[in-house]
């Protein structure tokens, strides 16, 4: 099943152009951003 939250993380990553920048924007650890993007790729 598609997770819209994973897509949101990817969009922020694409906008910020880095895991660290996306993590700061989303107020999470960079590993969380990487995990969400990976999950999106798998789906």
mmCIF file of the C-alpha atoms, coordinates in Angstrom:
data_MODEL
# 
_entry.id   MODEL 
# 
loop_
_atom_site.group_PDB 
_atom_site.id 
_atom_site.type_symbol 
_atom_site.label_atom_id 
_atom_site.label_alt_id 
_atom_site.label_comp_id 
_atom_site.label_asym_id 
_atom_site.label_entity_id 
_atom_site.label_seq_id 
_atom_site.pdbx_PDB_ins_code 
_atom_site.Cartn_x 
_atom_site.Cartn_y 
_atom_site.Cartn_z 
_atom_site.occupancy 
_atom_site.B_iso_or_equiv 
_atom_site.pdbx_formal_charge 
_atom_site.auth_seq_id 
_atom_site.auth_comp_id 
_atom_site.auth_asym_id 
_atom_site.auth_atom_id 
_atom_site.pdbx_PDB_model_num 
ATOM 1  C CA . UNK A 1 1  ? 0.000  0.000  0.000  1.00 0.00 ? 1  UNK A CA 1 
ATOM 2  C CA . UNK A 1 2  ? 1.224  3.498  -0.871 1.00 0.00 ? 2  UNK A CA 1 
ATOM 3  C CA . UNK A 1 3  ? 2.237  5.715  2.035  1.00 0.00 ? 3  UNK A CA 1 
ATOM 4  C CA . UNK A 1 4  ? 1.708  9.437  1.365  1.00 0.00 ? 4  UNK A CA 1 
ATOM 5  C CA . UNK A 1 5  ? 4.016  10.314 4.253  1.00 0.00 ? 5  UNK A CA 1 
ATOM 6  C CA . UNK A 1 6  ? 6.908  8.615  2.396  1.00 0.00 ? 6  UNK A CA 1 
ATOM 7  C CA . UNK A 1 7  ? 6.124  10.786 -0.620 1.00 0.00 ? 7  UNK A CA 1 
ATOM 8  C CA . UNK A 1 8  ? 6.105  13.912 1.546  1.00 0.00 ? 8  UNK A CA 1 
ATOM 9  C CA . UNK A 1 9  ? 9.571  13.034 2.850  1.00 0.00 ? 9  UNK A CA 1 
ATOM 10 C CA . UNK A 1 10 ? 10.806 12.553 -0.727 1.00 0.00 ? 10 UNK A CA 1 
ATOM 11 C CA . UNK A 1 11 ? 9.383  15.892 -1.844 1.00 0.00 ? 11 UNK A CA 1 
ATOM 12 C CA . UNK A 1 12 ? 11.114 17.712 1.018  1.00 0.00 ? 12 UNK A CA 1 
ATOM 13 C CA . UNK A 1 13 ? 14.337 15.821 0.206  1.00 0.00 ? 13 UNK A CA 1 
ATOM 14 C CA . UNK A 1 14 ? 14.086 16.830 -3.465 1.00 0.00 ? 14 UNK A CA 1 
ATOM 15 C CA . UNK A 1 15 ? 13.465 20.447 -2.516 1.00 0.00 ? 15 UNK A CA 1 
ATOM 16 C CA . UNK A 1 16 ? 16.311 20.604 0.017  1.00 0.00 ? 16 UNK A CA 1 
ATOM 17 C CA . UNK A 1 17 ? 18.632 18.462 -2.171 1.00 0.00 ? 17 UNK A CA 1 
ATOM 18 C CA . UNK A 1 18 ? 20.161 16.675 0.826  1.00 0.00 ? 18 UNK A CA 1 
ATOM 19 C CA . UNK A 1 19 ? 19.187 14.218 3.528  1.00 0.00 ? 19 UNK A CA 1 
ATOM 20 C CA . UNK A 1 20 ? 20.480 16.581 6.210  1.00 0.00 ? 20 UNK A CA 1 
ATOM 21 C CA . UNK A 1 21 ? 18.500 19.523 4.876  1.00 0.00 ? 21 UNK A CA 1 
ATOM 22 C CA . UNK A 1 22 ? 15.335 17.460 4.630  1.00 0.00 ? 22 UNK A CA 1 
ATOM 23 C CA . UNK A 1 23 ? 15.872 16.109 8.141  1.00 0.00 ? 23 UNK A CA 1 
ATOM 24 C CA . UNK A 1 24 ? 16.211 19.637 9.541  1.00 0.00 ? 24 UNK A CA 1 
ATOM 25 C CA . UNK A 1 25 ? 13.087 20.781 7.717  1.00 0.00 ? 25 UNK A CA 1 
ATOM 26 C CA . UNK A 1 26 ? 11.077 17.754 8.869  1.00 0.00 ? 26 UNK A CA 1 
ATOM 27 C CA . UNK A 1 27 ? 12.596 17.829 12.388 1.00 0.00 ? 27 UNK A CA 1 
ATOM 28 C CA . UNK A 1 28 ? 13.681 14.190 12.236 1.00 0.00 ? 28 UNK A CA 1 
ATOM 29 C CA . UNK A 1 29 ? 16.970 12.305 12.032 1.00 0.00 ? 29 UNK A CA 1 
ATOM 30 C CA . UNK A 1 30 ? 18.564 11.973 8.578  1.00 0.00 ? 30 UNK A CA 1 
ATOM 31 C CA . UNK A 1 31 ? 18.273 8.178  8.878  1.00 0.00 ? 31 UNK A CA 1 
ATOM 32 C CA . UNK A 1 32 ? 14.497 8.551  9.090  1.00 0.00 ? 32 UNK A CA 1 
ATOM 33 C CA . UNK A 1 33 ? 14.464 10.476 5.809  1.00 0.00 ? 33 UNK A CA 1 
ATOM 34 C CA . UNK A 1 34 ? 16.655 7.823  4.168  1.00 0.00 ? 34 UNK A CA 1 
ATOM 35 C CA . UNK A 1 35 ? 14.433 5.015  5.463  1.00 0.00 ? 35 UNK A CA 1 
ATOM 36 C CA . UNK A 1 36 ? 11.259 6.715  4.174  1.00 0.00 ? 36 UNK A CA 1 
ATOM 37 C CA . UNK A 1 37 ? 12.767 7.294  0.731  1.00 0.00 ? 37 UNK A CA 1 
ATOM 38 C CA . UNK A 1 38 ? 13.964 3.701  0.608  1.00 0.00 ? 38 UNK A CA 1 
ATOM 39 C CA . UNK A 1 39 ? 10.472 2.475  1.502  1.00 0.00 ? 39 UNK A CA 1 
ATOM 40 C CA . UNK A 1 40 ? 9.044  4.619  -1.293 1.00 0.00 ? 40 UNK A CA 1 
ATOM 41 C CA . UNK A 1 41 ? 11.512 3.129  -3.785 1.00 0.00 ? 41 UNK A CA 1 
ATOM 42 C CA . UNK A 1 42 ? 10.573 -0.406 -2.759 1.00 0.00 ? 42 UNK A CA 1 
ATOM 43 C CA . UNK A 1 43 ? 6.904  0.273  -3.346 1.00 0.00 ? 43 UNK A CA 1 
# 
